[in-house]
Amino acid sequence: QQLAGLKDRYPDVVLDIRGKGLLIGVKLGTPNREFMQLARDQHLLVAGGGDNCVRLLPPLTLTLDEAREAIERFERACEAARAKAKEAA
Protein backbone atom coordinates (compact mmCIF):
# COMPACT_ATOMS: atom_id res chain seq x y z
CA GLN A 1 0.00 0.00 0.00
CA GLN A 2 2.80 2.39 0.84
CA LEU A 3 4.48 1.78 -2.51
CA ALA A 4 1.17 2.38 -4.28
CA GLY A 5 1.04 5.73 -2.49
CA LEU A 6 4.50 6.55 -3.83
CA LYS A 7 3.30 5.66 -7.32
CA ASP A 8 0.46 8.17 -6.89
CA ARG A 9 2.76 10.90 -5.52
CA TYR A 10 5.61 10.32 -7.99
CA PRO A 11 3.98 9.11 -11.23
CA ASP A 12 6.94 10.44 -13.21
CA VAL A 13 9.37 8.31 -11.18
CA VAL A 14 7.40 5.20 -10.12
CA LEU A 15 5.56 3.81 -13.14
CA ASP A 16 4.46 0.41 -11.83
CA ILE A 17 4.72 -1.88 -8.81
CA ARG A 18 5.16 -5.57 -9.56
CA GLY A 19 5.38 -8.72 -7.51
CA LYS A 20 3.82 -10.14 -4.38
CA GLY A 21 4.82 -10.40 -0.78
CA LEU A 22 8.32 -9.21 -0.05
CA LEU A 23 9.67 -9.73 -3.58
CA ILE A 24 8.75 -6.45 -5.19
CA GLY A 25 9.84 -4.87 -8.46
CA VAL A 26 9.41 -1.20 -9.19
CA LYS A 27 9.28 0.02 -12.82
CA LEU A 28 10.88 3.46 -12.98
CA GLY A 29 10.57 6.46 -15.23
CA THR A 30 14.29 7.12 -14.69
CA PRO A 31 17.31 4.93 -15.49
CA ASN A 32 17.60 2.22 -12.86
CA ARG A 33 21.36 2.67 -12.31
CA GLU A 34 20.79 6.35 -11.60
CA PHE A 35 17.98 5.53 -9.17
CA MET A 36 20.06 2.82 -7.50
CA GLN A 37 22.72 5.42 -6.71
CA LEU A 38 20.11 7.85 -5.37
CA ALA A 39 18.75 5.08 -3.15
CA ARG A 40 22.27 4.26 -1.94
CA ASP A 41 22.69 7.94 -1.06
CA GLN A 42 19.70 7.38 1.26
CA HIS A 43 21.37 4.24 2.71
CA LEU A 44 18.87 1.99 0.95
CA LEU A 45 20.13 -0.93 -1.09
CA VAL A 46 18.03 -1.90 -4.11
CA ALA A 47 18.93 -4.36 -6.86
CA GLY A 48 18.68 -3.79 -10.59
CA GLY A 49 15.96 -5.76 -12.27
CA GLY A 50 15.98 -5.17 -16.00
CA ASP A 51 15.07 -2.12 -18.05
CA ASN A 52 14.40 0.70 -15.62
CA CYS A 53 13.34 -1.63 -12.83
CA VAL A 54 14.68 -2.08 -9.34
CA ARG A 55 13.96 -4.90 -6.93
CA LEU A 56 13.29 -4.58 -3.24
CA LEU A 57 14.51 -7.67 -1.44
CA PRO A 58 14.02 -7.21 2.30
CA PRO A 59 14.91 -9.94 4.77
CA LEU A 60 12.17 -12.27 5.98
CA THR A 61 12.73 -10.89 9.48
CA LEU A 62 11.70 -7.38 8.40
CA THR A 63 9.86 -5.48 11.14
CA LEU A 64 7.09 -2.96 10.56
CA ASP A 65 9.35 -0.13 11.74
CA GLU A 66 12.08 -1.21 9.32
CA ALA A 67 9.55 -1.34 6.48
CA ARG A 68 8.38 2.19 7.30
CA GLU A 69 11.96 3.43 7.37
CA ALA A 70 12.70 1.79 4.01
CA ILE A 71 9.64 3.42 2.44
CA GLU A 72 10.74 6.81 3.78
CA ARG A 73 14.19 6.33 2.28
CA PHE A 74 12.68 5.14 -1.02
CA GLU A 75 10.51 8.27 -1.08
CA ARG A 76 13.55 10.49 -0.53
CA ALA A 77 15.22 8.73 -3.47
CA CYS A 78 12.09 9.42 -5.56
CA GLU A 79 12.27 13.11 -4.60
CA ALA A 80 15.95 13.20 -5.60
CA ALA A 81 15.18 11.49 -8.92
CA ARG A 82 12.47 14.03 -9.66
CA ALA A 83 14.79 16.93 -8.80
CA LYS A 84 17.55 15.50 -10.98
CA ALA A 85 15.13 15.10 -13.91
CA LYS A 86 14.03 18.74 -13.53
CA GLU A 87 17.65 19.90 -13.54
CA ALA A 88 18.30 17.99 -16.76
CA ALA A 89 15.23 19.47 -18.47
C-alpha positions in Angstrom: 0.0 0.0 0.0 2.8 2.4 0.8 4.5 1.8 -2.5 1.2 2.4 -4.3 1.0 5.7 -2.5 4.5 6.6 -3.8 3.3 5.7 -7.3 0.5 8.2 -6.9 2.8 10.9 -5.5 5.6 10.3 -8.0 4.0 9.1 -11.2 6.9 10.4 -13.2 9.4 8.3 -11.2 7.4 5.2 -10.1 5.6 3.8 -13.1 4.5 0.4 -11.8 4.7 -1.9 -8.8 5.2 -5.6 -9.6 5.4 -8.7 -7.5 3.8 -10.1 -4.4 4.8 -10.4 -0.8 8.3 -9.2 0.0 9.7 -9.7 -3.6 8.8 -6.4 -5.2 9.8 -4.9 -8.5 9.4 -1.2 -9.2 9.3 0.0 -12.8 10.9 3.5 -13.0 10.6 6.5 -15.2 14.3 7.1 -14.7 17.3 4.9 -15.5 17.6 2.2 -12.9 21.4 2.7 -12.3 20.8 6.3 -11.6 18.0 5.5 -9.2 20.1 2.8 -7.5 22.7 5.4 -6.7 20.1 7.9 -5.4 18.7 5.1 -3.2 22.3 4.3 -1.9 22.7 7.9 -1.1 19.7 7.4 1.3 21.4 4.2 2.7 18.9 2.0 0.9 20.1 -0.9 -1.1 18.0 -1.9 -4.1 18.9 -4.4 -6.9 18.7 -3.8 -10.6 16.0 -5.8 -12.3 16.0 -5.2 -16.0 15.1 -2.1 -18.0 14.4 0.7 -15.6 13.3 -1.6 -12.8 14.7 -2.1 -9.3 14.0 -4.9 -6.9 13.3 -4.6 -3.2 14.5 -7.7 -1.4 14.0 -7.2 2.3 14.9 -9.9 4.8 12.2 -12.3 6.0 12.7 -10.9 9.5 11.7 -7.4 8.4 9.9 -5.5 11.1 7.1 -3.0 10.6 9.3 -0.1 11.7 12.1 -1.2 9.3 9.5 -1.3 6.5 8.4 2.2 7.3 12.0 3.4 7.4 12.7 1.8 4.0 9.6 3.4 2.4 10.7 6.8 3.8 14.2 6.3 2.3 12.7 5.1 -1.0 10.5 8.3 -1.1 13.5 10.5 -0.5 15.2 8.7 -3.5 12.1 9.4 -5.6 12.3 13.1 -4.6 16.0 13.2 -5.6 15.2 11.5 -8.9 12.5 14.0 -9.7 14.8 16.9 -8.8 17.6 15.5 -11.0 15.1 15.1 -13.9 14.0 18.7 -13.5 17.7 19.9 -13.5 18.3 18.0 -16.8 15.2 19.5 -18.5 
